Amino acid sequence: MKKERIYALVFSSVYPLYIKKAEAKGHTKEEVDQIIYWLTGYDKKTLKQQIDRKVDFEIFFAQAPQLNPNVSKITGVICGYRVEEIEDGLIQKIRYLDKLIDELAKGKAMEKILRS
């Protein structure tokens, strides 16, 4: 996917896909939200505001209260790329989120997903 397209993706259009992926594997919207809260520092209210405002991923991550300090512990391959080697900061953050949702869908324990 070209940088321009991924930068312009609206978070609220992808969010239901994260939930659908999790629910298809027996997980919940609340678990998806917990992952987003952990990664970004958003809470229930501020996440809803971002969804309602239909912000793109660039704004979503730029306005995130605080990226979790343990993001460097997120490693592995997503979409054919090692997340820890992605040089573009925004794309790396998007792939971190993709990776965490993927781990949830694969049944990984939440404490391991959240790098506790």
Protein Blocks (a to p, Z undefined) as FASTA:
>chain_A
ZZklmmmpcfklmmmmmmmmmmmnopafklmmmmmmmmnopafklmmmmmmnopafklmm
mmpmbacfklmmpgcjeehiafklpmblklmmmmmmmmmmmmmmnopafklmnoZZ
